[in-house]
Amino acid sequence: MIELLAMQFTSPGPVVVEFGPVVLRWYGLLIATALLIGVTLSQAIATKRKLEPDAVGDAVLWIVGGAIPCARIYYVLFNWSAYAGDWGQMVAIWRGGIAIHGAILGGILGGWLFSRLRRTSFWALADVIAPSLILGQAIGRWGNFFNSEAFGAPTDLPWKLYIPADRRPPAFANVDYFHPTFLYESLWNLAVFCGLMLLLQRDRLGPWRPLKNGTLFCVYAIAYSLGRFWIEGLRLDSLTVGGLRAAQLVSIAGISLGALGLVWLYGLRRSLPDIAPRSSQG
């Protein structure tokens, strides 16, 4: 059994192919792939939940438009000493250095603005996007692998990640292998995705009432945050606030808000505050 689990991960490098000044990087390719799959999946879910697929496609433009710059801004702000005064490096997103929590916050803002302009239900939209979002996160984490970043503490476990000497923290210059936290989070996110898709299929599995608007997004917030809180504790490069890991603080907020939302929906039997509540849910 140990032999079956033995896996040594070694990145081939961040570049897929290079044509003179044109460089295709794994990070960008993975983000583009996740976006394409996510839009297709969200439109399929929208059709089943009686939402306009084209509207979801339009919403994605707003969500991505908010997510990508906010992901970079979030990362730069928490690493200000490394970027201060160097505007070129601040915008060099293709080299890695984005924060998923920043992307989520920016995406929520973009989705909220879209919902206000279209006078459509924000929570219905969030539920349609949630499975695609967590699947995209599962795919995107492999960008950290190719960039040899966001790895965990040293380990001698059968599964481990080799980090090149120039990517190691100075304190671990003589250590070769580290926890593959990118893999942990990718697998966790994939499991959350499967759970959300099962929830979407619940009406076919039994005589339950349709899910209330906002349910899927609340479950996503709780499930993703639980895994991220644990995995963040293994990492060596965490963004910090006053010595505390920022991702763990945000994860606690995500768990709390998601739980509060479910209590509001099913404990108090009330609808979440919305821009344009839908008369029917399902």
N, C-alpha and C positions, 0 to 999 in steps of 0.2 A: 504493500500500500504506500509506503514511504517513497519507493522508487517511482510509483505512478504520479505522485505529487511533486517529485523533484523537477523544478523548472528554473532555469537560469535565464533571465531576461537581459539582453544586451541591445541597446539602441544602435541601429545602423547609421544614425545621424539625423539631423533635422531636415535635410534637403532631399526631395524626391528626385528631381532632375534639374539640370541647369543648362540654359541656352544663352551663353554670353551674359548680358546684363539681366536676363530674365531668369528668375529663380522660383521654382515651385517648391514650397515647403509643406511638410506633412501637417503642420498645425493648421495652415490655411485650407488644405485639401480636406482635412477632417471636419472643420467647421462648415465648409461648403456642402460636404456630404450630409452632415447632420441636418443642415438647413433644408436641403432638398427632400430628404426623407421625412423630416418633420412637417413640412408644408403639405406633402402628399397625404400623410397620415391624418393630420388635423382636418383636412378637407373631407376625408372619408368619414371621420368621426362626426363632423358637422352635419353631413348628410343624414346619418343615422339619428342624430339628435335634433333634426328638423331646423338646422341653421343653414344660412346661405353659404355654400362653400366658397364662392367668389369673395364674399365679405371677409371670410377667414384669411384668404390669400392677401387681401388688402391689409388686414390687421397685422399680419406677419411683418409687413414692411415697416410698420410703426414700431412693432415690438423689437425687431432687429435694430432699427434705427436708434432705439433707446438703449438696447442691451450692449452693443459693441463699444460705443464710446464710454458708457458708464462702467463697463468692466475694466477698461483701461484706466479711467480716472480713479476708480476705487483702488486699483493696484498701485498706481503712481503716488497717490496721496499717502498710502501706508508705507511707501518706500521713498519718501520725499528726499531724503539725504542722498540717495543714489541718482536722482534725476534732476535735482534743483539746478536751474540755469541751463539745462541741456534739452531744449525743446525738440530737437531732432530725435533724441532717444525716447522722449515722452510719447511720441506718436508712432514709434516703431513697433506696432502691435504684431507684425509678422514675425518678430523675434521671440514671441512668447511674452508672458508677463501680463496676464489678464486674470481677474478675480471673478469666479462664477457668482458670488453673492452680489457683486456690483452689476453683473449682467442681469441677474434676476430682478434686482431693484429697478434697473433701467427699463427692462422689458415690461414690468408691471406699470411703470409710468407711461410707457408708450401705448400699452394696451388700454389703460384708463383714458388717455387722451383720445384714442381712436373711438372708444365707446361713447365718450361725450359728444364727439363730432357726429357720429352716426346714430346717436340716441338708441343704442343697443345695450343689452344686458352685459355688464362687465363680467359677472360671475359665470354666465353661460359661456362666454368666450374663454375665460380662464380654465374652465373644465375641459373644453375642447383642446386647448393648448397643452395642458398639464402632461398627458402621456408623451407627447412629442418632445416636450421640454426635458423630461427625465431621460428619455431615450437619447436625445442629443447630448446630454451630459455624460451618458455612458460612453458614447462614441468620442466625444471631445477629450475625455480624460487620457486617451491614448496619445494625444498631442504632447502631454507631459512626459510620456515615455520616450518619444522621439527626441524631445528637447533635453532629456536627462535632467528633469527638474521635478519639484514637488514630491520628492521621495521621502521615505521614513528613516527611522533610526537604523543603525547597523544591525544586521541579523545573520545568524548561521542556519536559519531554517532551510529546508529543502527547496522552497521557492524563494527566490531572491533576485534583486536587481543590481546589475553591475553598473557603477557610476564611474565615468572617466575621471582621472586625477584632477583635471582642470575644472570639473564641475562639483567637486567635493568641498564641504565646509572645511576651513583650515584645521579645526579641531579633529577632523577625521581624515586627514590627508593620507594616512597609511591604511585606511579601511577600504576594501573593494566592494563589499556587498551590503545592500540596504533593503529595508522593507519596500516592496513594490506597491506603495499606497495608491498609485494610479489604478492598479489592477483591483485592489480592494474596493475602491469607490466605483469603478466601472461595473464590477459585478453586483455591488449593492444597488446601484442605480438601475441595472437591468432587472433585478428582482422587484424593485419598486414599480418599474414599468409594467411588468407582468401582473402585479397586484392591481394596478389601476385598470389594465385592460380586462381583468376578471370582473372588477366592479362594473365596468361598462356593459359586460355581458350578463349581469346578474338577472335581468328580466327574462333571459332565456333559461335560467337555471332554477327558477322558482317563482312563486306568486308574490314577489315583493313589489312595493310601490316604487315608482320612478325616483331616482336620486334627486334631491333638491339641488338647486343651483348653488355652486360653491363647494359642494361636498368633495368632489375629486381634487380640487385645488387644496383644500384643507388637509386631506389625506396625504397628498403629495408633500405639503409643507412639513407635516409631522414625520413621515417616513424618511424623506431625504435628510432632514435635519438630524434625526437620530443616528443615521449612519455617518453623516459628516462629523458630528460631534466626536464620535469614537475615533474615526480615522484621523481627524485633525490632531488628536493627542499623540499620534505616532510620528508626525512630520517634524522635520528639522527647520523648515523655512517658513513657518507660520507668520502671517502678518499679526502684529500685536498692537494692543491699546493699553498703555500703562502697565505693560508686563503681562497682560492677559491676551490669550489667543482670540483675535477678532472673529474668526470663523466659528469658534465655539460659542461666543457671545451671541452672534447672529443666529446660530443654530438653536440656542435656548429660546430666543425670540420667536423663531419659526415654529418650534414645538408648541410654545405657549399660545401663539396666535391661532395656529391650526386647531388646537384642542378647544380653545375658546369658540372658534367658529363652529365646530361640530356640536358643542354644547348649546350654542345659540340656535342651531338648526334643528337638532333632534331632542335636546333636553328642554329647551324653552319653546320649541315648535314655532319658531319665527324665521322669516326670511332675512338673509343678510342685506344690509343697506346696499342699494344698487342704483345705477343711473337710469335704467329702463327695465324694470323687472318683467320677465316673461310671464304670460298668463298660464302657460303650460310648461311643464318640465318633464324631461325624460330623455 
